[in-house]
Amino acid sequence: MRNVIIGLCGISGILVVVGILGFGGFAVPGSGIIDPRGISLSAAMSKTIGEDPRNADIKMSARYRGLGSDVLVIDLDCPRSGPVTPADLFRATWGFASRVTDTTFSEVHFDGSGKHIFTLSGAEFKKLGVRKTSGENPIFVIRTFPEKLTTPEGKTAFPTWTGGLLGVVGKQMGDFSSFAHQWCAG
């Protein structure tokens, strides 16, 4: 059993719970992880996953990297077999991004079973959410998403392709599939 430290933050009145979930965070018991500005990331993720029956097999969580952090972690626990596709993962990620557009993150870490796999800038994550709410073409968003990612070391994860339309689209879709598989593999 883990030790639990509970305290009340006098300035904001937020209950601080450290240790229950294995990481520090601001929490209100029974309601999920709350950021210092009062946004419930786990509730937003739960709503996103629950709003579409195609998301039923997706095990994805959202939290901050640690106390006082502005780094969002989207952690995926991928099933080893089953009907989860790259499009399913992106649909859930895109839907979540649209729910938290009012929150500013410095970075977004895509973790697979707790391991940091990719990073996206907070500004790009916000644009992703805005594109969903404004009705952007999902195929364009999917195609261009991987080229915005970096590795945990800060290196470009996927190239920006140039050339003829069919060749570029084929390469971009290959990168998208690779992104999803690498994220899922953790």
C-alpha positions as CSV (number, residue, x, y, z in Angstrom):
1,M,0.0,0.0,0.0
2,R,1.3,3.4,-0.9
3,N,1.7,6.3,1.6
4,V,-0.7,9.1,1.1
5,I,0.0,12.7,2.0
6,I,-3.1,14.9,2.0
7,G,-3.1,18.7,2.5
8,L,-5.2,21.7,1.8
9,C,-3.6,24.4,-0.3
10,G,-4.6,27.6,1.5
11,I,-4.5,29.9,-1.6
12,S,-6.7,28.0,-3.9
13,G,-8.5,25.6,-1.5
14,I,-7.6,22.6,-3.7
15,L,-7.1,19.3,-2.0
16,V,-3.6,18.0,-2.7
17,V,-3.3,14.3,-2.8
18,V,0.2,12.8,-3.4
19,G,0.8,9.1,-3.7
20,I,-2.6,7.5,-4.4
21,L,-2.1,7.3,-8.2
22,G,1.7,6.9,-8.1
23,F,2.4,10.5,-9.1
24,G,1.7,13.9,-7.6
25,G,-1.2,15.9,-8.7
26,F,-4.0,18.2,-7.6
27,A,-7.1,16.1,-7.0
28,V,-10.6,16.2,-5.6
29,P,-11.4,12.7,-4.4
30,G,-13.6,10.8,-6.9
31,S,-13.5,13.4,-9.6
32,G,-10.1,12.8,-11.2
33,I,-6.9,14.9,-11.7
34,I,-7.4,18.6,-11.5
35,D,-4.8,21.0,-12.8
36,P,-3.9,24.1,-10.7
37,R,-6.4,26.2,-12.8
38,G,-9.3,23.8,-12.0
39,I,-9.5,21.9,-15.3
40,S,-10.3,18.2,-14.9
41,L,-8.2,16.4,-17.4
42,S,-9.4,12.9,-16.5
43,A,-13.0,14.0,-16.8
44,A,-12.4,15.5,-20.2
45,M,-10.7,12.3,-21.3
46,S,-13.5,10.2,-19.9
47,K,-16.1,12.2,-21.7
48,T,-14.1,12.0,-25.0
49,I,-13.7,8.2,-24.7
50,G,-17.4,7.7,-23.7
51,E,-18.9,9.9,-26.4
52,D,-18.2,7.4,-29.2
53,P,-18.8,3.7,-29.0
54,R,-15.9,3.1,-31.3
55,N,-13.7,4.3,-28.4
56,A,-14.8,1.5,-26.1
57,D,-11.5,-0.5,-26.3
58,I,-9.2,2.6,-26.0
59,K,-7.4,2.9,-22.6
60,M,-6.1,6.4,-22.6
61,S,-5.5,8.8,-19.7
62,A,-4.5,12.4,-19.3
63,R,-2.5,14.0,-16.5
64,Y,0.2,16.5,-15.8
65,R,3.8,15.4,-15.7
66,G,4.0,16.4,-12.1
67,L,3.0,19.0,-9.5
68,G,3.1,22.5,-10.9
69,S,3.9,21.2,-14.4
70,D,2.3,22.5,-17.5
71,V,3.3,19.4,-19.5
72,L,0.3,17.3,-20.5
73,V,0.8,13.5,-20.6
74,I,-1.5,11.5,-22.7
75,D,-0.8,7.9,-21.7
76,L,-2.0,5.0,-23.9
77,D,-2.3,1.5,-22.6
78,C,-2.8,-0.3,-25.9
79,P,-4.5,-3.7,-26.1
80,R,-2.2,-6.4,-27.5
81,S,-5.0,-7.5,-29.7
82,G,-8.4,-6.1,-30.6
83,P,-10.1,-3.6,-32.8
84,V,-8.2,-0.4,-31.9
85,T,-6.9,1.2,-35.1
86,P,-4.7,4.2,-35.7
87,A,-7.8,6.2,-36.7
88,D,-9.4,5.3,-33.4
89,L,-6.4,6.6,-31.4
90,F,-6.4,9.8,-33.4
91,R,-10.1,10.3,-33.1
92,A,-9.9,10.1,-29.3
93,T,-6.8,12.3,-29.2
94,W,-8.4,14.9,-31.4
95,G,-11.6,14.9,-29.5
96,F,-9.7,15.4,-26.2
97,A,-7.7,18.2,-27.7
98,S,-10.9,20.0,-28.6
99,R,-12.2,19.7,-25.0
100,V,-9.1,21.4,-23.5
101,T,-8.5,24.3,-25.9
102,D,-8.9,26.7,-23.1
103,T,-5.9,25.2,-21.2
104,T,-2.3,26.1,-22.1
105,F,0.3,23.4,-22.1
106,S,4.0,23.9,-22.8
107,E,4.3,20.4,-24.3
108,V,2.2,17.3,-24.7
109,H,3.9,14.0,-24.1
110,F,2.5,10.9,-25.8
111,D,3.3,8.1,-23.5
112,G,2.8,4.4,-24.2
113,S,2.2,2.4,-21.0
114,G,4.1,5.1,-19.0
115,K,7.0,5.4,-21.4
116,H,7.5,8.8,-23.2
117,I,7.4,8.1,-26.9
118,F,6.7,11.5,-28.7
119,T,6.3,15.2,-27.9
120,L,4.1,17.8,-29.5
121,S,4.4,21.5,-28.7
122,G,1.5,22.9,-26.6
123,A,0.8,25.4,-29.3
124,E,0.4,22.6,-31.9
125,F,-1.9,20.7,-29.5
126,K,-4.1,23.8,-29.1
127,K,-4.2,24.2,-32.9
128,L,-5.3,20.5,-33.1
129,G,-8.2,21.1,-30.8
130,V,-9.2,24.3,-32.6
131,R,-9.2,22.5,-35.9
132,K,-11.6,19.9,-34.6
133,T,-14.1,22.5,-33.3
134,S,-13.8,24.5,-36.5
135,G,-14.7,21.5,-38.7
136,E,-11.2,21.0,-40.3
137,N,-10.9,18.1,-42.7
138,P,-9.7,15.1,-40.6
139,I,-7.8,13.5,-43.4
140,F,-5.6,16.6,-43.8
141,V,-5.1,16.8,-40.0
142,I,-4.1,13.1,-39.8
143,R,-1.7,13.4,-42.7
144,T,0.2,16.4,-41.3
145,F,0.1,15.4,-37.6
146,P,3.2,13.2,-37.5
147,E,5.6,15.8,-39.0
148,K,4.8,18.0,-36.0
149,L,6.1,15.4,-33.5
150,T,9.5,15.2,-31.9
151,T,11.3,12.4,-30.0
152,P,11.8,12.7,-26.3
153,E,15.3,13.9,-27.1
154,G,13.9,16.8,-29.2
155,K,14.7,15.3,-32.7
156,T,12.2,15.4,-35.5
157,A,10.2,12.2,-35.3
158,F,8.9,12.2,-38.9
159,P,10.0,14.2,-42.0
160,T,8.0,16.8,-43.9
161,W,7.4,15.4,-47.3
162,T,7.6,17.3,-50.6
163,G,6.9,16.2,-54.2
164,G,3.8,15.1,-56.1
165,L,0.5,14.9,-54.2
166,L,0.0,11.1,-54.4
167,G,3.6,10.4,-53.3
168,V,3.4,12.8,-50.4
169,V,0.0,11.6,-49.2
170,G,1.2,8.0,-49.3
171,K,4.3,8.8,-47.2
172,Q,2.3,10.9,-44.8
173,M,-0.2,8.1,-44.2
174,G,2.7,5.7,-43.7
175,D,4.1,8.1,-41.1
176,F,0.7,8.3,-39.4
177,S,0.4,4.5,-39.2
178,S,4.0,4.3,-37.8
179,F,3.2,7.0,-35.2
180,A,0.2,5.0,-33.9
181,H,2.1,1.7,-33.8
182,Q,5.1,3.2,-32.0
183,W,2.8,5.0,-29.5
184,C,0.8,1.8,-28.9
185,A,4.0,-0.4,-28.6
186,G,5.3,1.9,-25.8
